[in-house]
């Protein structure tokens, strides 16, 4: 009973934690407190531990780090959560008795200084908050070593984020000694150089300078020396948490056109600068990147009206590119270029070039089966295969193209080749090979060319061409078909012949070369009434 009464008396008189700055900042005070703590019962200790945890959370800015470490190591506190780790990661700021300040003012000063530190640590861009706290803290103790260091970093951060001159930082360095003053002096000197290195970040101490801000300053040195790729790599080349990423993106968005081509492509593809700048595709990009040339959207960006007005040479460059590469471009792309850069035979293109450009087949250039490494070679061979078929030069091109991988456009050309080969035979058509190839393509949605062929073959095999089918074939624009003009004229002539429209049959017959005019054959047996339709006037 006497022991319990004695413990109760001790808890009342001595266990209240002192809020006096001199006490709480003194290791000796806490050592004495710990001796008393060890004499308590477990129940009372637990109550004291809860109280001490709350006390540290509230007053840690006014307690030296070595004292804080003593507390967490010797008292059974912060067993849950990451309180111990957070205390261990705190900066070792100077805590001392400030002459002329009341106890409350001392505590306020260290609280304000700590709040400024945490603003810097998290990368706050609320500069009004910084200024308010710095003003209040400076009124209490404007010569504090660590406070001066935080103010120096604040002046640098504010100036660079707002893209202002660093004159305030320069003046501050002249007036005060503070943590990192040597670093900032060297930093300002390096800004005047055209070549920089990382040595300042290796050889000079940067006390309490957050990693993100040290990284930002390093990138800024390369940015100012116009090594923009290096600046980008430092700023945005990693996935580390970075509170200044918006500032860095703003800087990069101003000079993105000076980055390396591969980096520009990456920024555009990944949308890294989305919301800051739109990176248009230029003719220069298209010229260096064959895959860019297949996308109509890229050409609409590269040949914008305002760009052509600003740079008349752009039209000539686009024309030169077209003349050299039209065989490797989608028809819609070529049509768009021609709409911006009109071509005139015998003036800015040859007659052959003009004919081939305006009659370019509508082929597919978005084929994942064709490796990018061989795409240009493949597409050129495919075009030559198409031209050979148009000119009735039937070779083994198809089989060599198949080795690159499946390509629907190649298969469509193949159907036309099989039909063309059959036309040259001196026996009735049966379309066996063409029909088989069309059936192989049934799993795909018919394009206009296959649909056109189907209508013709069905009509021919049935010996009847309905007016509806004929009008549907007429309404298909030849420019949308993948076939030569001779084959198209032959099919239309034969279709009108089957339909019994003699006038239109003769019109298309005249367009054919002499050796094809006698190739019209009709498959038997004939349906009743066929000759009446054939010779009707």
C-alpha positions as a Python dict, from the first residue, in 0.01 Angstrom:
ca = {
    (1, 'X'): (0, 0, 0),
    (2, 'X'): (286, 241, 85),
    (3, 'X'): (453, 155, -253),
    (4, 'X'): (135, 239, -447),
    (5, 'X'): (94, 564, -256),
    (6, 'X'): (457, 657, -334),
    (7, 'X'): (410, 582, -711),
    (8, 'X'): (94, 788, -714),
    (9, 'X'): (273, 1081, -552),
    (10, 'X'): (557, 1056, -806),
    (11, 'X'): (321, 1052, -1107),
    (12, 'X'): (151, 1364, -988),
    (13, 'X'): (462, 1565, -900),
    (14, 'X'): (719, 1452, -1152),
    (15, 'X'): (569, 1272, -1451),
    (16, 'X'): (407, 1571, -1618),
    (17, 'X'): (628, 1633, -1925),
    (18, 'X'): (777, 1979, -1919),
    (19, 'X'): (684, 2218, -2198),
    (20, 'X'): (973, 2443, -2113),
    (21, 'X'): (1208, 2471, -2416),
    (22, 'X'): (1522, 2435, -2200),
    (23, 'X'): (1389, 2110, -2056),
    (24, 'X'): (1252, 1949, -2368),
    (25, 'X'): (1568, 2028, -2570),
    (26, 'X'): (1800, 1887, -2300),
    (27, 'X'): (1912, 1526, -2315),
    (28, 'X'): (1984, 1539, -1940),
    (29, 'X'): (1618, 1618, -1871),
    (30, 'X'): (1506, 1311, -2066),
    (31, 'X'): (1765, 1086, -1903),
    (32, 'X'): (1628, 1182, -1561),
    (33, 'X'): (1277, 1130, -1689),
    (34, 'X'): (1375, 787, -1820),
    (35, 'X'): (1504, 682, -1473),
    (36, 'X'): (1166, 769, -1331),
    (37, 'X'): (992, 591, -1619),
    (38, 'X'): (1177, 267, -1541),
    (39, 'X'): (1048, 272, -1182),
    (40, 'X'): (682, 281, -1284),
    (41, 'X'): (438, -2, -1310),
    (42, 'X'): (355, -136, -1659),
    (43, 'X'): (11, 24, -1648),
    (44, 'X'): (148, 366, -1573),
    (45, 'X'): (421, 327, -1833),
    (46, 'X'): (168, 263, -2104),
    (47, 'X'): (-14, 584, -2017),
    (48, 'X'): (314, 776, -2019),
    (49, 'X'): (412, 622, -2356),
    (50, 'X'): (90, 743, -2518),
    (51, 'X'): (141, 1088, -2371),
    (52, 'X'): (504, 1097, -2485),
    (53, 'X'): (413, 999, -2843),
    (54, 'X'): (165, 1287, -2864),
    (55, 'X'): (420, 1523, -2709),
    (56, 'X'): (689, 1433, -2966),
    (57, 'X'): (449, 1472, -3257),
    (58, 'X'): (360, 1819, -3133),
    (59, 'X'): (700, 1947, -3020),
    (60, 'X'): (962, 1753, -3223),
    (61, 'X'): (1081, 2070, -3409),
    (62, 'X'): (1208, 2208, -3076),
    (63, 'X'): (1394, 1889, -2979),
    (64, 'X'): (1746, 1819, -3117),
    (65, 'X'): (1768, 1510, -3336),
    (66, 'X'): (2008, 1328, -3104),
    (67, 'X'): (1755, 1375, -2822),
    (68, 'X'): (1471, 1249, -3042),
    (69, 'X'): (1674, 939, -3127),
    (70, 'X'): (1740, 884, -2757),
    (71, 'X'): (1368, 899, -2686),
    (72, 'X'): (1263, 645, -2951),
    (73, 'X'): (1545, 411, -2855),
    (74, 'X'): (1488, 417, -2478),
    (75, 'X'): (1113, 455, -2442),
    (76, 'X'): (869, 194, -2567),
    (77, 'X'): (704, 430, -2817),
    (78, 'X'): (604, 430, -3186),
    (79, 'X'): (579, 52, -3198),
    (80, 'X'): (311, 77, -3465),
    (81, 'X'): (336, 270, -3790),
    (82, 'X'): (651, 433, -3922),
    (83, 'X'): (706, 695, -3652),
    (84, 'X'): (1058, 574, -3575),
    (85, 'X'): (1160, 582, -3942),
    (86, 'X'): (1022, 932, -3984),
    (87, 'X'): (1217, 1058, -3683),
    (88, 'X'): (1535, 890, -3810),
    (89, 'X'): (1489, 1063, -4149),
    (90, 'X'): (1453, 1412, -4001),
    (91, 'X'): (1731, 1658, -4084),
    (92, 'X'): (1983, 1732, -3808),
    (93, 'X'): (1888, 2097, -3766),
    (94, 'X'): (2048, 2312, -3498),
    (95, 'X'): (1828, 2355, -3189),
    (96, 'X'): (1955, 2601, -2930),
    (97, 'X'): (1838, 2859, -2678),
    (98, 'X'): (1753, 3184, -2858),
    (99, 'X'): (1835, 3488, -2651),
    (100, 'X'): (1562, 3744, -2605),
    (101, 'X'): (1270, 3517, -2696),
    (102, 'X'): (1002, 3392, -2461),
    (103, 'X'): (940, 3020, -2427),
    (104, 'X'): (635, 3044, -2655),
    (105, 'X'): (832, 3238, -2919),
    (106, 'X'): (1112, 2982, -2919),
    (107, 'X'): (865, 2702, -2975),
    (108, 'X'): (693, 2902, -3251),
    (109, 'X'): (1023, 2969, -3427),
    (110, 'X'): (1123, 2604, -3441),
    (111, 'X'): (773, 2506, -3554),
    (112, 'X'): (783, 2761, -3838),
    (113, 'X'): (1133, 2652, -3943),
    (114, 'X'): (1019, 2290, -3952),
    (115, 'X'): (712, 2379, -4160),
    (116, 'X'): (933, 2561, -4411),
    (117, 'X'): (1158, 2254, -4432),
    (118, 'X'): (861, 2029, -4506),
    (119, 'X'): (730, 2270, -4771),
    (120, 'X'): (1065, 2235, -4948),
    (121, 'X'): (1080, 1862, -4893),
    (122, 'X'): (745, 1793, -5056),
    (123, 'X'): (809, 2043, -5336),
    (124, 'X'): (526, 2282, -5261),
    (125, 'X'): (486, 2557, -5520),
    (126, 'X'): (269, 2768, -5288),
    (127, 'X'): (522, 3048, -5268),
    (128, 'X'): (288, 3274, -5068),
    (129, 'X'): (291, 3011, -4794),
    (130, 'X'): (671, 3002, -4797),
    (131, 'X'): (694, 3380, -4779),
    (132, 'X'): (447, 3408, -4493),
    (133, 'X'): (627, 3149, -4283),
    (134, 'X'): (972, 3286, -4368),
    (135, 'X'): (860, 3633, -4269),
    (136, 'X'): (722, 3514, -3934),
    (137, 'X'): (1029, 3302, -3856),
    (138, 'X'): (1272, 3578, -3959),
    (139, 'X'): (1106, 3823, -3720),
    (140, 'X'): (1184, 3583, -3438),
    (141, 'X'): (1537, 3478, -3541),
    (142, 'X'): (1652, 3598, -3884),
    (143, 'X'): (2015, 3483, -3837),
    (144, 'X'): (1940, 3114, -3783),
    (145, 'X'): (2182, 2907, -3994),
    (146, 'X'): (1930, 2650, -4112),
    (147, 'X'): (1657, 2907, -4175),
    (148, 'X'): (1896, 3100, -4399),
    (149, 'X'): (1968, 2779, -4590),
    (150, 'X'): (1598, 2714, -4645),
    (151, 'X'): (1551, 3072, -4760),
    (152, 'X'): (1834, 3036, -5013),
    (153, 'X'): (1673, 2723, -5158),
    (154, 'X'): (1333, 2896, -5161),
    (155, 'X'): (1475, 3190, -5360),
    (156, 'X'): (1626, 2951, -5615),
    (157, 'X'): (1310, 2740, -5637),
    (158, 'X'): (1078, 3037, -5679),
    (159, 'X'): (1293, 3209, -5942),
    (160, 'X'): (1337, 2897, -6157),
    (161, 'X'): (976, 2782, -6130),
    (162, 'X'): (848, 3129, -6220),
    (163, 'X'): (1123, 3172, -6481),
    (164, 'X'): (1254, 3487, -6315),
    (165, 'X'): (1607, 3618, -6276),
    (166, 'X'): (1817, 3476, -5994),
    (167, 'X'): (1915, 3823, -5872),
    (168, 'X'): (1752, 3776, -5529),
    (169, 'X'): (1956, 3461, -5474),
    (170, 'X'): (2274, 3640, -5586),
    (171, 'X'): (2213, 3925, -5340),
    (172, 'X'): (2130, 3679, -5065),
    (173, 'X'): (2459, 3492, -5118),
    (174, 'X'): (2651, 3819, -5095),
    (175, 'X'): (2491, 3910, -4761),
    (176, 'X'): (2479, 3579, -4575),
    (177, 'X'): (2666, 3259, -4507),
    (178, 'X'): (2433, 2961, -4496),
    (179, 'X'): (2412, 2589, -4575),
    (180, 'X'): (2473, 2528, -4947),
    (181, 'X'): (2604, 2881, -5014),
    (182, 'X'): (2915, 2736, -5182),
    (183, 'X'): (2695, 2509, -5391),
    (184, 'X'): (2473, 2797, -5507),
    (185, 'X'): (2776, 3016, -5584),
    (186, 'X'): (2916, 2743, -5808),
    (187, 'X'): (2574, 2683, -5960),
    (188, 'X'): (2541, 3050, -6061),
    (189, 'X'): (2889, 3043, -6213),
    (190, 'X'): (2812, 2733, -6419),
    (191, 'X'): (2502, 2899, -6562),
    (192, 'X'): (2735, 3130, -6752),
    (193, 'X'): (2919, 2843, -6920),
    (194, 'X'): (2834, 2674, -7248),
    (195, 'X'): (2962, 2338, -7123),
    (196, 'X'): (2881, 2190, -6783),
    (197, 'X'): (2943, 1868, -6595),
    (198, 'X'): (2803, 1688, -6292),
    (199, 'X'): (3105, 1759, -6073),
    (200, 'X'): (2929, 2027, -5868),
    (201, 'X'): (2677, 1765, -5758),
    (202, 'X'): (2953, 1525, -5657),
    (203, 'X'): (3215, 1748, -5495),
    (204, 'X'): (3014, 2011, -5306),
    (205, 'X'): (2797, 1931, -5004),
    (206, 'X'): (2427, 2004, -5044),
    (207, 'X'): (2296, 2006, -4688),
    (208, 'X'): (1922, 1945, -4647),
    (209, 'X'): (1868, 1994, -5024),
    (210, 'X'): (1584, 1762, -5139),
    (211, 'X'): (1684, 1514, -5406),
    (212, 'X'): (1413, 1630, -5646),
    (213, 'X'): (1542, 1990, -5627),
    (214, 'X'): (1906, 1887, -5663),
    (215, 'X'): (1798, 1691, -5971),
    (216, 'X'): (1607, 1989, -6105),
    (217, 'X'): (1907, 2219, -6065),
    (218, 'X'): (2129, 1968, -6243),
    (219, 'X'): (1888, 1944, -6535),
    (220, 'X'): (1858, 2321, -6546),
    (221, 'X'): (2234, 2359, -6594),
    (222, 'X'): (2221, 2137, -6902),
    (223, 'X'): (1907, 2313, -7021),
    (224, 'X'): (2080, 2651, -7007),
    (225, 'X'): (2385, 2512, -7187),
    (226, 'X'): (2146, 2389, -7462),
    (227, 'X'): (2217, 2021, -7402),
    (228, 'X'): (1843, 1963, -7413),
    (229, 'X'): (1852, 1584, -7448),
    (230, 'X'): (2060, 1559, -7131),
    (231, 'X'): (1828, 1800, -6949),
    (232, 'X'): (1527, 1590, -7051),
    (233, 'X'): (1696, 1269, -6939),
    (234, 'X'): (1771, 1416, -6595),
    (235, 'X'): (1428, 1570, -6552),
    (236, 'X'): (1185, 1328, -6707),
    (237, 'X'): (1390, 1018, -6783),
    (238, 'X'): (1296, 828, -6467),
    (239, 'X'): (980, 725, -6286),
    (240, 'X'): (1084, 869, -5951),
    (241, 'X'): (832, 1085, -5771),
    (242, 'X'): (898, 1440, -5880),
    (243, 'X'): (698, 1738, -5751),
    (244, 'X'): (850, 1965, -6019),
    (245, 'X'): (749, 1752, -6317),
    (246, 'X'): (501, 2016, -6438),
    (247, 'X'): (772, 2284, -6430),
    (248, 'X'): (1017, 2060, -6614),
    (249, 'X'): (760, 1973, -6881),
    (250, 'X'): (689, 2342, -6929),
    (251, 'X'): (1056, 2409, -6989),
    (252, 'X'): (1092, 2114, -7229),
    (253, 'X'): (778, 2210, -7420),
    (254, 'X'): (947, 2536, -7521),
    (255, 'X'): (1243, 2368, -7689),
    (256, 'X'): (1113, 2026, -7791),
    (257, 'X'): (1202, 2088, -8157),
    (258, 'X'): (1571, 2098, -8057),
    (259, 'X'): (1562, 1751, -7902),
    (260, 'X'): (1693, 1450, -8089),
    (261, 'X'): (1457, 1297, -8343),
    (262, 'X'): (1411, 976, -8145),
    (263, 'X'): (1324, 1171, -7831),
    (264, 'X'): (1073, 1387, -8020),
    (265, 'X'): (913, 1071, -8156),
    (266, 'X'): (890, 930, -7803),
    (267, 'X'): (736, 1249, -7663),
    (268, 'X'): (480, 1255, -7942),
    (269, 'X'): (394, 885, -7918),
    (270, 'X'): (369, 872, -7537),
    (271, 'X'): (199, 1212, -7503),
    (272, 'X'): (454, 1317, -7240),
    (273, 'X'): (392, 1687, -7305),
    (274, 'X'): (17, 1660, -7351),
    (275, 'X'): (-143, 1968, -7203),
    (276, 'X'): (173, 2171, -7256),
    (277, 'X'): (235, 2155, -7629),
    (278, 'X'): (112, 1959, -7927),
    (279, 'X'): (404, 1818, -8123),
    (280, 'X'): (303, 1813, -8491),
    (281, 'X'): (458, 1582, -8745),
    (282, 'X'): (670, 1775, -8995),
    (283, 'X'): (775, 1687, -9347),
    (284, 'X'): (1122, 1635, -9205),
    (285, 'X'): (979, 1369, -8970),
    (286, 'X'): (801, 1196, -9258),
    (287, 'X'): (1114, 1195, -9472),
    (288, 'X'): (1321, 1029, -9197),
    (289, 'X'): (1045, 792, -9080),
    (290, 'X'): (893, 580, -9355),
    (291, 'X'): (618, 455, -9121),
    (292, 'X'): (504, 816, -9067),
    (293, 'X'): (435, 851, -9439),
    (294, 'X'): (152, 595, -9434),
    (295, 'X'): (-70, 798, -9201),
    (296, 'X'): (-285, 1069, -9362),
    (297, 'X'): (-309, 1251, -9029),
    (298, 'X'): (68, 1313, -9037),
    (299, 'X'): (47, 1471, -9380),
    (300, 'X'): (-235, 1698, -9272),
    (301, 'X'): (-9, 1826, -8994),
    (302, 'X'): (299, 1855, -9215),
    (303, 'X'): (126, 2041, -9501),
    (304, 'X'): (-94, 2278, -9306),
    (305, 'X'): (-190, 2588, -9504),
    (306, 'X'): (-16, 2823, -9261),
    (307, 'X'): (307, 2626, -9287),
    (308, 'X'): (301, 2638, -9666),
    (309, 'X'): (247, 3014, -9652),
    (310, 'X'): (538, 3057, -9412),
    (311, 'X'): (769, 2831, -9609),
    (312, 'X'): (714, 2824, -9988),
    (313, 'X'): (993, 2568, -10021),
    (314, 'X'): (770, 2320, -9838),
    (315, 'X'): (560, 2263, -10152),
    (316, 'X'): (865, 2183, -10360),
    (317, 'X'): (1002, 1950, -10093),
    (318, 'X'): (665, 1770, -10076),
    (319, 'X'): (657, 1739, -10456),
    (320, 'X'): (1010, 1598, -10462),
    (321, 'X'): (913, 1345, -10198),
    (322, 'X'): (596, 1251, -10387),
    (323, 'X'): (778, 1193, -10717),
    (324, 'X'): (1030, 971, -10546),
    (325, 'X'): (795, 775, -10322),
    (326, 'X'): (439, 769, -10462),
    (327, 'X'): (469, 392, -10526),
    (328, 'X'): (517, 347, -10150),
    (329, 'X'): (230, 566, -10031),
    (330, 'X'): (-141, 502, -9968),
    (331, 'X'): (-370, 642, -10232),
    (332, 'X'): (-546, 875, -9985),
    (333, 'X'): (-209, 1021, -9886),
    (334, 'X'): (-109, 1082, -10245),
    (335, 'X'): (-446, 1243, -10320),
    (336, 'X'): (-401, 1477, -10025),
    (337, 'X'): (-50, 1577, -10128),
    (338, 'X'): (-174, 1648, -10481),
    (339, 'X'): (-453, 1864, -10336),
    (340, 'X'): (-187, 2076, -10166),
    (341, 'X'): (77, 2053, -10438),
    (342, 'X'): (-103, 2022, -10773),
    (343, 'X'): (82, 1817, -11035),
    (344, 'X'): (85, 1910, -11402),
    (345, 'X'): (217, 1668, -11668),
    (346, 'X'): (520, 1797, -11863),
    (347, 'X'): (549, 2086, -11617),
    (348, 'X'): (639, 1957, -11270),
    (349, 'X'): (600, 1582, -11334),
    (350, 'X'): (649, 1361, -11638),
    (351, 'X'): (353, 1220, -11829),
    (352, 'X'): (427, 870, -11696),
    (353, 'X'): (453, 996, -11339),
    (354, 'X'): (124, 1181, -11372),
    (355, 'X'): (-54, 876, -11510),
    (356, 'X'): (76, 649, -11236),
    (357, 'X'): (8, 899, -10957),
    (358, 'X'): (-354, 969, -11050),
    (359, 'X'): (-424, 597, -11108),
    (360, 'X'): (-254, 470, -10796),
    (361, 'X'): (-429, 160, -10654),
    (362, 'X'): (-594, 178, -10313),
    (363, 'X'): (-368, -61, -10121),
    (364, 'X'): (-330, -126, -9750),
    (365, 'X'): (-17, 3, -9572),
    (366, 'X'): (-114, -86, -9214),
    (367, 'X'): (-16, -453, -9208),
    (368, 'X'): (129, -593, -8882),
    (369, 'X'): (233, -909, -9070),
    (370, 'X'): (500, -718, -9259),
    (371, 'X'): (811, -641, -9057),
    (372, 'X'): (907, -272, -9045),
    (373, 'X'): (1258, -369, -9149),
    (374, 'X'): (1139, -494, -9488),
    (375, 'X'): (820, -290, -9530),
    (376, 'X'): (963, -52, -9789),
    (377, 'X'): (1107, -339, -9993),
    (378, 'X'): (777, -528, -9972),
    (379, 'X'): (554, -236, -10068),
    (380, 'X'): (771, -151, -10368),
    (381, 'X'): (763, -514, -10487),
    (382, 'X'): (387, -522, -10437),
    (383, 'X'): (343, -209, -10646),
    (384, 'X'): (559, -357, -10923),
    (385, 'X'): (353, -676, -10905),
    (386, 'X'): (37, -470, -10950),
    (387, 'X'): (187, -282, -11249),
    (388, 'X'): (298, -606, -11412),
    (389, 'X'): (-56, -743, -11379),
    (390, 'X'): (-195, -422, -11530),
    (391, 'X'): (42, -467, -11825),
    (392, 'X'): (-43, -837, -11856),
    (393, 'X'): (304, -945, -11751),
    (394, 'X'): (229, -1248, -11540),
    (395, 'X'): (533, -1371, -11346),
    (396, 'X'): (606, -1539, -11013),
    (397, 'X'): (588, -1208, -10821),
    (398, 'X'): (294, -1329, -10613),
    (399, 'X'): (484, -1620, -10463),
    (400, 'X'): (785, -1410, -10366),
    (401, 'X'): (552, -1159, -10196),
    (402, 'X'): (386, -1435, -9993),
    (403, 'X'): (721, -1503, -9826),
    (404, 'X'): (697, -1168, -9644),
    (405, 'X'): (370, -1263, -9474),
    (406, 'X'): (0, -1250, -9549),
    (407, 'X'): (-118, -928, -9712),
    (408, 'X'): (-481, -881, -9813),
    (409, 'X'): (-401, -626, -10085),
    (410, 'X'): (-160, -873, -10247),
    (411, 'X'): (-435, -1136, -10249),
    (412, 'X'): (-674, -889, -10416),
    (413, 'X'): (-414, -823, -10688),
    (414, 'X'): (-380, -1199, -10725),
    (415, 'X'): (-752, -1237, -10799),
    (416, 'X'): (-717, -981, -11078),
    (417, 'X'): (-411, -1164, -11209),
    (418, 'X'): (-603, -1493, -11225),
    (419, 'X'): (-888, -1324, -11411),
    (420, 'X'): (-645, -1158, -11649),
    (421, 'X'): (-468, -1484, -11723),
    (422, 'X'): (-802, -1646, -11805),
    (423, 'X'): (-893, -1370, -12050),
    (424, 'X'): (-588, -1457, -12259),
    (425, 'X'): (-694, -1820, -12295),
    (426, 'X'): (-867, -1927, -12611),
    (427, 'X'): (-1144, -2119, -12440),
    (428, 'X'): (-1457, -2032, -12241),
    (429, 'X'): (-1403, -1878, -11898),
    (430, 'X'): (-1463, -2086, -11588),
    (431, 'X'): (-1301, -1859, -11325),
    (432, 'X'): (-1209, -2169, -11121),
    (433, 'X'): (-884, -2030, -10980),
    (434, 'X'): (-1021, -1682, -10919),
    (435, 'X'): (-1329, -1821, -10741),
    (436, 'X'): (-1109, -2044, -10522),
    (437, 'X'): (-893, -1746, -10424),
    (438, 'X'): (-1201, -1535, -10346),
    (439, 'X'): (-1335, -1818, -10126),
    (440, 'X'): (-1003, -1819, -9937),
    (441, 'X'): (-1065, -1454, -9856),
    (442, 'X'): (-1420, -1513, -9728),
    (443, 'X'): (-1308, -1476, -9367),
    (444, 'X'): (-1230, -1110, -9440),
    (445, 'X'): (-1482, -839, -9513),
    (446, 'X'): (-1502, -786, -9888),
    (447, 'X'): (-1344, -472, -10019),
    (448, 'X'): (-1488, -297, -10324),
    (449, 'X'): (-1263, -482, -10568),
    (450, 'X'): (-1359, -829, -10447),
    (451, 'X'): (-1724, -725, -10438),
    (452, 'X'): (-1692, -599, -10798),
    (453, 'X'): (-1536, -926, -10912),
    (454, 'X'): (-1806, -1131, -10738),
    (455, 'X'): (-2087, -943, -10911),
    (456, 'X'): (-1925, -990, -11251),
    (457, 'X'): (-1846, -1362, -11204),
    (458, 'X'): (-2196, -1439, -11070),
    (459, 'X'): (-2357, -1260, -11364),
    (460, 'X'): (-2130, -1429, -11615),
    (461, 'X'): (-2180, -1778, -11475),
    (462, 'X'): (-2558, -1727, -11458),
    (463, 'X'): (-2569, -1578, -11807),
    (464, 'X'): (-2773, -1290, -11668),
    (465, 'X'): (-2687, -939, -11552),
    (466, 'X'): (-2968, -769, -11364),
    (467, 'X'): (-3015, -397, -11401),
    (468, 'X'): (-2966, -360, -11024),
    (469, 'X'): (-2630, -541, -11030),
    (470, 'X'): (-2518, -346, -11336),
    (471, 'X'): (-2601, -11, -11176),
    (472, 'X'): (-2419, -117, -10859),
    (473, 'X'): (-2110, -194, -11064),
    (474, 'X'): (-2139, 136, -11246),
    (475, 'X'): (-2154, 323, -10917),
    (476, 'X'): (-1822, 181, -10800),
    (477, 'X'): (-1555, 439, -10881),
    (478, 'X'): (-1264, 289, -11072),
    (479, 'X'): (-1027, 493, -10855),
    (480, 'X'): (-1140, 286, -10557),
    (481, 'X'): (-1061, -45, -10727),
    (482, 'X'): (-737, -240, -10729),
    (483, 'X'): (-716, -343, -11094),
    (484, 'X'): (-573, -223, -11422),
    (485, 'X'): (-775, -10, -11662),
    (486, 'X'): (-776, -279, -11932),
    (487, 'X'): (-923, -541, -11700),
    (488, 'X'): (-1182, -294, -11575),
    (489, 'X'): (-1286, -197, -11930),
    (490, 'X'): (-1303, -563, -12033),
    (491, 'X'): (-1526, -657, -11737),
    (492, 'X'): (-1757, -358, -11795),
    (493, 'X'): (-1780, -434, -12168),
    (494, 'X'): (-1866, -796, -12099),
    (495, 'X'): (-2116, -696, -11829),
    (496, 'X'): (-2300, -466, -12072),
    (497, 'X'): (-2287, -744, -12333),
    (498, 'X'): (-2448, -990, -12090),
    (499, 'X'): (-2706, -727, -11995),
    (500, 'X'): (-2779, -665, -12363),
    (501, 'X'): (-2689, -292, -12346),
    (502, 'X'): (-2527, -274, -12689),
    (503, 'X'): (-2449, 97, -12690),
    (504, 'X'): (-2253, 89, -12367),
    (505, 'X'): (-2093, -240, -12466),
    (506, 'X'): (-1958, -77, -12784),
    (507, 'X'): (-1840, 225, -12584),
    (508, 'X'): (-1619, 7, -12363),
    (509, 'X'): (-1522, -218, -12654),
    (510, 'X'): (-1359, 80, -12825),
    (511, 'X'): (-1140, 137, -12518),
    (512, 'X'): (-985, -209, -12543),
    (513, 'X'): (-673, -302, -12742),
    (514, 'X'): (-733, -507, -13056),
    (515, 'X'): (-613, -836, -12907),
    (516, 'X'): (-879, -817, -12633),
    (517, 'X'): (-1173, -722, -12852),
    (518, 'X'): (-1216, -1080, -12971),
    (519, 'X'): (-1192, -1237, -12628),
    (520, 'X'): (-1560, -1216, -12532),
    (521, 'X'): (-1686, -1565, -12461),
    (522, 'X'): (-2008, -1680, -12303),
    (523, 'X'): (-2032, -1984, -12084),
    (524, 'X'): (-2297, -2245, -12175),
    (525, 'X'): (-2562, -2357, -12110),
    (526, 'X'): (-2739, -2032, -12180),
    (527, 'X'): (-3049, -1928, -11997),
    (528, 'X'): (-3375, -1887, -12185),
    (529, 'X'): (-3406, -1545, -12345),
    (530, 'X'): (-3030, -1479, -12345),
    (531, 'X'): (-3001, -1404, -12721),
    (532, 'X'): (-3301, -1173, -12705),
    (533, 'X'): (-3126, -971, -12434),
    (534, 'X'): (-2796, -986, -12619),
    (535, 'X'): (-2925, -843, -12944),
    (536, 'X'): (-3200, -614, -12823),
    (537, 'X'): (-3184, -265, -12967),
}
